[in-house]
Amino acid sequence: MSDAITPEIVEALLPEVAELIISALNLEMNASEIEPDARLFGEGLGLDSIDILELALVISKRYGFQLRSDNEDNTRIFVSLRALTAHIASQRTK
């Protein structure tokens, strides 16, 4: 885990995480179409709880840390691509 997660680190990781979302969920869109601050649930990208579970599994395999379904911060973590990317940047071990 890194102690100093800068906005530049998050910005650099955004395209990779967007592409991960697209491929993990077989979405028919380009990664560049995901607005960094748009909601992932409901309006915005329109993901549901099953999508988030699938995404959490792929993230844990790819970045080496576990996203738990009982984590009270999940609402904050999965609110947007930017929030998810910042969390990944702060927790990743790979």
Phi, psi and omega per residue, in radians:
M1 nan 2.553 -3.123
S2 -1.822 2.527 -3.142
D3 -1.525 -0.538 -3.039
A4 -1.955 1.574 3.096
I5 -1.686 1.914 -3.104
T6 -1.620 2.801 3.049
P7 -1.008 -0.550 3.125
E8 -1.157 -0.677 3.102
I9 -1.122 -0.772 3.127
V10 -1.103 -0.806 3.135
E11 -1.017 -0.724 -3.122
A12 -1.169 -0.540 -3.101
L13 -1.513 -0.312 -3.095
L14 -0.915 -0.861 -3.116
P15 -1.081 -0.648 3.135
E16 -1.135 -0.767 3.139
V17 -1.217 -0.666 3.085
A18 -1.066 -0.763 3.119
E19 -1.136 -0.653 3.091
L20 -1.079 -0.748 3.099
I21 -1.073 -0.823 -3.122
I22 -1.039 -0.858 -3.076
S23 -1.273 -0.690 -3.111
A24 -1.136 -0.611 -3.062
L25 -1.830 0.086 3.141
N26 0.900 0.788 3.129
L27 -1.370 2.500 -3.136
E28 -1.675 1.263 3.102
M29 -2.796 2.954 3.074
N30 -1.577 2.589 3.121
A31 -1.009 -0.582 -3.125
S32 -1.176 -0.269 3.135
E33 -1.407 -0.211 3.118
I34 -1.438 1.993 3.106
E35 -1.232 2.260 -3.081
P36 -0.980 -0.564 -3.079
D37 -1.865 0.079 3.098
A38 -1.302 2.626 3.131
R39 -1.137 2.481 3.072
L40 -1.486 -0.635 3.132
F41 -1.528 2.661 3.012
G42 0.980 -2.215 3.080
E43 -1.056 2.681 -3.032
G44 1.714 -2.132 -3.100
L45 -1.340 -0.435 3.040
G46 1.414 0.434 3.122
L47 -1.246 2.709 3.055
D48 -2.082 -3.088 -3.048
S49 -1.119 -0.581 3.095
I50 -1.158 -0.722 3.082
D51 -1.039 -0.739 -3.117
I52 -1.142 -0.688 3.088
L53 -1.073 -0.790 3.107
E54 -1.078 -0.759 -3.140
L55 -1.124 -0.735 3.125
A56 -1.047 -0.677 3.127
L57 -1.134 -0.801 3.136
V58 -1.121 -0.731 3.130
I59 -1.087 -0.763 -3.113
S60 -1.124 -0.651 3.096
K61 -1.216 -0.721 -3.054
R62 -1.300 -0.698 -2.993
Y63 -1.936 -0.022 2.970
G64 1.370 0.434 3.032
F65 -2.500 2.752 -3.051
Q66 -1.723 2.330 2.964
L67 -1.767 2.058 -3.062
R68 -1.679 2.472 -3.127
S69 -1.183 -0.393 -3.124
D70 -1.644 0.177 3.132
N71 -1.292 2.115 -3.112
E72 -1.161 -0.235 3.119
D73 -1.544 -0.002 -3.087
N74 -1.001 -0.660 3.127
T75 -1.041 -0.725 3.117
R76 -1.266 -0.730 -3.095
I77 -1.104 -0.761 -3.041
F78 -1.697 0.304 -3.111
V79 -1.180 -0.619 -3.110
S80 -2.695 2.916 3.070
L81 -1.024 -0.739 -3.127
R82 -1.110 -0.756 3.141
A83 -1.132 -0.752 3.119
L84 -1.111 -0.761 3.139
T85 -1.112 -0.726 3.104
A86 -1.088 -0.705 3.119
H87 -1.134 -0.783 3.110
I88 -1.042 -0.799 -3.131
A89 -1.038 -0.619 -3.093
S90 -1.430 -0.353 -3.044
Q91 -1.933 -0.326 -2.988
R92 -1.041 2.501 3.067
T93 -2.007 -0.147 3.126
K94 -2.098 nan nan
